[in-house]
């Protein structure tokens, strides 16, 4: 897999002229595609720029901290691709200094995938049976990770199989529907979750810093253990995968996708001890997950406002407020 070629001078100019409150209005043209929990996903450079997406992570405090993340990211991508057999989008981690020239900022740079090929968008052109086949395809790819975890020795891989983290390779949106044979491409390597002998290798602290300092002990004790552990639990990953249809306003698909998940584990995987998923369980999980994310974002916005009022820097990009 060939890594994308990154114009580091362009990226450095972008970061130096970045407006953290309005990324689209910086010195170098940019378009925000998505605000994830851990990164802001953008294209930069305007017309004629390479077809790449830049996933900006929160600023690290030291080069060693950034270097540790980059090393773990490389290992995560290699393990997914070479050992688990998951096809990962061509990507690389690169580093520039922030506008103050004090802190390293890491970007995950990937090839630009057509928006219509990303799975949660592609489902809008599919019939419910095709959506079911797509969900089964994602579960089959995710199973490769958990098969590796079962037989991979002292190392486990954490995995987020959310619909928005996959693309359909070579998907032709104009044809609609899902081809009889299709291949999936995994997009989200921003959070390289890995355990060795039960010890988490991913350092989550840099990703918590946008939150107010007084809130961090509560997040670490009450939220973080459950949040981190879910990505090592295949059943909970499947529940979150189905919960995505609430985000997309596709509530009518949830019941059928719950049936697909239960069929996958009980009939295809033959996991006799699997507890069937229910629609109510998916609904409750989704509501709690949205509550946590919105509360975290609100706390970050309050902290940003207080820092700006005190003329202190706030070096993080936050999602724009949704307008009614």
C-alpha positions in Angstrom: 0.0 0.0 0.0 1.5 3.3 -1.1 1.2 6.2 1.3 -0.1 9.5 -0.1 2.4 12.2 -1.1 1.9 15.2 1.1 2.9 18.8 0.2 4.4 19.7 3.6 4.9 23.3 2.6 1.2 23.7 1.8 0.3 21.9 5.1 2.6 24.1 7.1 1.1 27.3 5.5 -2.4 26.0 6.2 -1.6 25.3 9.9 0.2 28.7 10.3 -2.8 30.6 8.9 -5.5 28.4 10.5 -8.5 30.1 12.0 -9.4 27.6 14.7 -12.9 28.9 15.1 -13.6 29.1 11.3 -11.2 26.7 9.6 -12.7 27.5 6.2 -11.6 31.1 6.5 -7.9 30.6 7.0 -5.1 31.8 4.8 -5.1 28.5 2.8 -8.6 27.5 1.4 -10.2 24.6 3.3 -13.5 22.7 3.4 -14.6 20.9 6.6 -16.0 17.5 5.6 -16.8 16.2 9.1 -16.1 16.8 12.8 -15.3 13.5 14.4 -14.9 12.8 18.1 -11.1 12.8 17.7 -10.3 14.8 14.6 -11.5 17.5 12.2 -11.6 16.1 8.6 -10.9 18.6 5.8 -9.7 19.2 2.3 -7.2 22.0 1.9 -5.6 23.9 -1.0 -8.7 24.7 -3.1 -9.0 23.9 -6.8 -6.1 22.0 -8.2 -4.9 20.7 -4.9 -4.1 16.9 -4.5 -7.2 14.8 -3.8 -6.4 14.2 -0.2 -8.2 14.6 3.1 -6.4 15.9 6.2 -7.5 14.8 9.6 -6.3 17.3 12.1 -5.7 15.8 15.6 -5.5 17.9 18.8 -2.1 19.5 19.4 0.4 17.4 21.3 2.5 19.0 24.0 5.9 17.6 23.1 7.6 16.0 20.0 8.0 12.8 22.0 4.2 12.7 22.7 3.5 13.2 19.0 6.2 10.6 18.0 4.6 8.0 20.3 1.2 8.5 18.6 2.8 8.3 15.1 4.6 5.1 15.9 1.4 3.5 17.4 -0.6 4.6 14.4 1.9 3.0 12.0 1.7 -0.3 14.0 -2.1 -0.2 14.1 -2.5 0.3 10.3 0.1 -2.4 9.6 -1.6 -4.8 12.0 -5.0 -4.2 10.5 -3.8 -4.7 7.0 -1.1 -7.4 7.2 -2.4 -9.5 10.1 -6.1 -9.0 10.3 -6.6 -8.7 6.5 -8.7 -5.5 6.6 -8.2 -3.3 3.6 -7.2 0.1 5.0 -7.4 3.3 3.0 -3.9 4.6 1.9 -2.8 7.0 4.7 0.1 8.5 6.5 0.7 10.5 9.7 2.6 13.8 9.2 3.6 16.5 11.7 3.8 20.3 11.5 4.2 23.0 14.2 1.2 25.0 15.2 0.9 28.8 14.6 2.8 29.5 17.8 5.7 27.3 16.7 5.5 25.7 20.1 3.4 22.5 19.7 3.5 19.7 17.2 0.2 19.0 15.3 -0.3 15.6 13.7 -2.4 15.1 10.6 -3.6 11.8 9.3 -3.6 12.3 5.5 -5.6 9.9 3.3 -6.7 9.6 -0.3 -10.0 11.4 -0.9 -12.9 9.0 -1.2 -16.0 10.2 -3.1 -18.6 11.2 -0.5 -21.2 8.9 -2.1 -19.0 5.9 -1.6 -18.8 6.3 2.2 -21.1 3.7 3.5 -23.5 5.8 5.6 -24.1 8.1 2.5 -24.3 5.2 0.0 -27.2 3.6 1.9 -29.5 6.5 0.8 -29.4 5.0 -2.7 -30.0 1.4 -1.5 -33.0 -0.8 -0.9 -33.3 -2.2 2.7 -32.1 -5.7 1.5 -29.0 -4.0 0.1 -28.4 -2.1 3.3 -28.7 -5.4 5.2 -26.0 -6.9 2.9 -23.8 -3.9 3.5 -24.1 -4.3 7.3 -23.3 -8.0 7.0 -20.2 -7.1 4.9 -19.1 -4.7 7.6 -19.6 -7.3 10.3 -17.6 -9.8 8.3 -14.7 -7.4 8.0 -14.9 -6.6 11.7 -14.9 -10.3 12.5 -11.4 -10.5 11.0 -10.2 -8.2 13.8 -11.8 -10.2 16.5 -10.5 -13.5 15.0 -7.0 -12.0 15.2 -7.6 -10.9 18.8 -8.7 -14.4 19.7 -5.6 -16.0 18.2 -3.1 -13.1 18.1 -1.2 -13.7 21.4 -0.7 -10.9 23.8 -2.0 -8.0 21.6 -5.6 -7.0 21.0 -6.9 -4.5 18.5 -9.7 -2.0 19.3 -12.0 -1.3 16.4 -14.7 1.3 15.5 -16.9 -0.2 12.8 -19.2 2.7 12.5 -20.9 3.0 9.1 -19.1 6.3 8.4 -15.7 4.6 8.8 -16.1 2.5 5.7 -16.2 3.1 2.0 -17.3 0.8 -0.9 -14.3 0.5 -3.2 -15.1 1.6 -6.7 -18.7 2.4 -5.9 -20.7 3.9 -8.7 -23.4 6.1 -7.1 -25.1 6.8 -10.4 -26.0 3.1 -10.7 -27.5 3.0 -7.2 -27.9 -0.2 -5.2 -25.1 -2.4 -4.0 -23.1 -4.6 -6.4 -23.5 -8.3 -6.0 -19.8 -8.4 -5.1 -18.2 -5.5 -3.3 -15.1 -4.7 -1.3 -14.9 -2.4 1.7 -12.2 0.1 2.6 -11.6 1.1 6.2 -11.1 4.8 6.7 -10.8 5.5 10.4 -7.3 4.9 11.9 -7.2 8.1 14.0 -7.7 6.2 17.2 -5.2 3.4 17.2 -6.5 1.3 20.1 -4.2 -1.5 21.0 -3.8 -3.5 24.2 -0.8 -5.6 25.2 -1.5 -8.1 28.0 -4.6 -6.1 28.8 -2.7 -2.8 29.1 -4.0 0.0 26.7 -1.2 1.4 24.6 -3.2 4.3 23.2 -2.6 7.5 25.2 -6.0 9.2 25.3 -4.8 12.2 27.3 -4.0 14.5 24.4 -7.5 13.9 23.1 -9.1 14.9 26.4 -7.4 18.3 26.6 -10.0 20.3 24.8 -12.3 19.7 27.8 -12.1 21.9 30.9 -9.5 20.7 33.4 -11.9 20.4 36.3 -14.0 18.0 34.3 -11.2 15.6 33.4 -11.2 13.5 36.6 -14.9 12.9 36.1 -14.4 11.9 32.4 -11.5 9.6 33.4 -13.4 7.8 36.1 -17.0 7.8 34.9 -16.9 7.8 31.1 -13.6 6.7 29.8 -13.3 3.1 31.0 -16.7 2.2 29.4 -16.0 4.2 26.2 -12.6 2.6 25.6 -13.7 -1.0 26.4 -16.6 -0.9 24.0 -14.2 -1.1 21.0 -12.9 -4.4 22.2 -16.4 -5.9 22.4 -17.8 -7.1 19.1 -21.4 -7.1 20.3 -21.3 -3.5 21.5 -19.6 -2.5 18.2 -22.4 -4.1 16.3 -25.0 -2.2 18.5 -23.2 1.1 17.7 -23.1 0.2 14.0 -26.9 -0.2 14.0 -27.4 3.0 16.1 -25.9 5.0 13.2 -29.3 4.7 11.5 -30.8 7.0 14.1 -28.2 9.6 13.3 -29.1 9.3 9.6 -32.8 9.6 10.3 -33.3 6.0 9.0 -35.3 4.7 11.9 -37.3 2.4 9.7 -34.1 0.4 9.0 -33.2 -0.3 12.7 -35.4 -3.3 13.3 -34.2 -5.1 10.1 -30.6 -4.3 10.9 -31.0 -5.7 14.5 -32.3 -8.9 12.9 -29.3 -9.0 10.6 -26.9 -8.6 13.5 -28.5 -11.4 15.5 -28.5 -13.7 12.4 -24.8 -12.9 11.9 -23.7 -13.9 15.4 -26.1 -16.8 16.0 -26.3 -18.4 12.5 -23.1 -17.4 10.7 -20.7 -17.1 13.7 -22.5 -19.7 15.7 -21.8 -18.0 18.9 -24.1 -20.0 21.2 -23.6 -17.7 24.2 -24.4 -14.6 22.2 -27.2 -12.5 23.8 -29.5 -11.3 21.0 -29.6 -7.5 20.5 -32.9 -5.7 20.8 -34.2 -2.5 19.2 -34.7 -1.0 22.6 -31.1 -1.7 23.6 -29.9 0.0 20.4 -32.1 3.0 21.1 -30.8 3.3 24.7 -27.2 2.9 23.7 -27.6 5.5 21.0 -29.2 8.1 23.3 -26.5 7.7 25.9 -23.8 7.9 23.3 -25.2 11.1 21.8 -25.7 12.6 25.3 -22.0 12.0 26.2 -20.7 13.5 23.0 -23.0 16.5 23.2 -22.1 17.1 26.8 -18.4 16.9 26.1 -18.7 19.3 23.2 -20.7 21.8 25.2 -18.1 21.7 28.0 -15.4 22.3 25.5 -17.3 25.3 24.1 -17.7 26.8 27.5 -14.0 26.3 28.2 -13.1 27.9 24.9 -15.3 31.0 25.6 -13.7 31.4 29.1 -10.2 31.1 27.7 -10.9 33.7 24.9 -12.5 36.0 27.5 -9.2 35.7 29.5 -7.1 36.3 26.4 -5.7 32.8 26.6 -5.3 30.4 23.6 -7.6 27.5 22.9 -5.7 25.4 20.3 -8.5 23.1 19.2 -11.2 23.0 16.5 -14.7 22.4 17.7 -17.8 21.4 15.7 -19.8 24.4 14.5 -23.2 24.8 16.2 -26.0 23.2 14.3 -28.6 25.6 13.1 -32.3 24.7 13.3 
